[in-house]
Structure formats: structure tokens, C-alpha cells
Amino acid sequence: MNHPSTIVQPAVDTAALLDAVRRHDEDGYRWTADLRVDPADPFFFDHPLDHVPGMLLFCAAWDLARAGAAGPAAHRLRTALTFRRICELAPAPALEVVEGAGRYDVYVRQGGAVAADGWFALADTGTVTVPPAAPVRPRPVEALLVHRVRTENIMIGEPERTDDGLRAPVLVPPAGHALAGRGGDTHAVECLVEAARQFCTLLVHRVGCWPLGTQIIWLGVAADLPTDLPRTSGLALRWRNCPLGTGRAWCDFDLVGPDDRAPVLGTLRYHIKVLSGHAYHRFRRATGGIA
């Protein structure tokens, strides 16, 4: 028997959700919400886009799943999200999170079709200690190489070469930024996911030799990340060489501390589709899924 719906106040930092509703039915708890798409948002729409960015979908889904999380404090997030269609600017996408056995399944729907789906799982695995960052903020990468315009939206510093790849420092977003997190005293998961996404974009140009103007479509992301690393911790992303010259690619990153010999703190994997500007315009005129 269904219980009456109650409004949930999810304390959304991104201001992405509207009218989040919590329901209980025979399958367990469900949270639903409409997504606010604001083309004037200084981060999610750092530059004009003809679609809803994947990071907005990720952040909104994570916000809604986190709103339903209860119990002991979680120190680790495991997640996987697949983007099945380009999410248009209208009509407003609808989100649903379903509480399951130890995880939260998420669905993003638009016009009756599933635009993205996946899951989030939280675990209490204990805290991780990382040395503090250097007092000098690393120099951000060139904005064009990570498809950003505003400097405050750049989340990685200039990479340096390692024996088998590249290593880039993770930058801390300013207070009040969409990726600053709820409390403002830890490295937000959203920031880590965006930092690796930007690193992936940079690699397409610098390693894959795709020209500026290339469009990179996010097909999927999987991550295993700590949720309570202090913002004072020095973090970096490490990438090992892999082919990036074809139309589809997978980019794998290790989250590490300032000492590269320390244990890996987390992992991220991205599945992307790379298109020339002309091919992207043809693709956008077509219909159907992207995965």
C-alpha cells in the first residue's frame, strides 16, 4: 500500500532540482524530481550549449540519491552512469532514484525515453589520510583545451609527464561554486568527476591530436571515490597511455595524493565518443540513442 508522498528538502548545492518527492511503495522508497535547466548557470553553461550537459545530469542524480541516503556516515562512493541519448534543453528532464539492496538506481527520462541511467552505492570504509596541498595554487590548464571559458571552472592544473603517462593536479573550486560541495571542507565528488572529465578532454587534443572544435560526447562514467578528503589535501589524477585517435575511447584515471608513491585513493573511467564539428552537426540532426 502506498504511503502519502512527502516533500524532501535535499539541500542541493547545484540548485538543480525542483519539487523532490519521496514515495514509499511495495518496491521500497523512490525519489522523483524535475530538473531545472538554467542556460545562464555560470558553471553548467560556462559557454552556450545546444543540450543539457552530462555533468548537470550527474550532479542532479547524485544530489537526489544523496537526499535519500541515511544511516552511518559514508566515506566512499561507487557509481556508474550511462548516457543513452543527448538530453535536450526542453522539455525538462525527470529524475527518479529507487532505493535498492545497498544502492540507489537512477533514471533520467525525457519525453518518455531514458536519457541516462545508472546507480550510486555508499559505503563506510573508514577515512583516508592525505598530506596537505602546497600553499601555491597550481596553474590551471589552458581553458580551450578543456572546453571551458571561465577560469574558476577549470578543475585541473597543467599536467606533467610520468614514466607511462601524465599526472595533473586537481584544483579546488572557489567557495560558492557549483562543485564546492555541501560543507565546503572536503573535496566534493562532483569536483573529482569534473576534473577527470576535463583531463579526458585535454587528452583528446594533446594525445589524440584532435583539433579544437572537436566535440566530445560523454557515453558513460564509472567511479570509486572517497567522499571525505579534506580540501586541504593535495590530490592529482594519473593517466596511463592508451589510444585516443579513434572515434570512441576509454580513459582511465587513478586519484592519488601529492606523493605518487602513495596508494591509489580512487579510480575513474570514462567512455567517450569523439566527433569533428561537421560530424557532430550531422549527428545532432539525426535521432536515436548515442550509446
Secondary structure, 3 states (H helix, E strand, C coil): CCCCCEECCCCCCCCCEEEEEEEEECCEEEEEEEECCCCCCCCCCCCCCCCCCHHHHHHHHHHHHHHHCCCCCCCEEEEEEEECCCCCCCCCCEEEEEECCCCEEEEEEECCEEEEEEEEEEECCCCCCCCECCCCCCCECCHHHHCCCCHHHCCEECCEECCCEEEEEECCCCCCCCCCCCCCCECCHHHHHHHHHHHHHHHHHHCCCCCCCCEEEEEEEEEEEECCCECCECCEEEEECCCCCCCEEEEEEEEECCCCCCCCCEEEEEEEEEECHHHHHHHHHCCCCCC
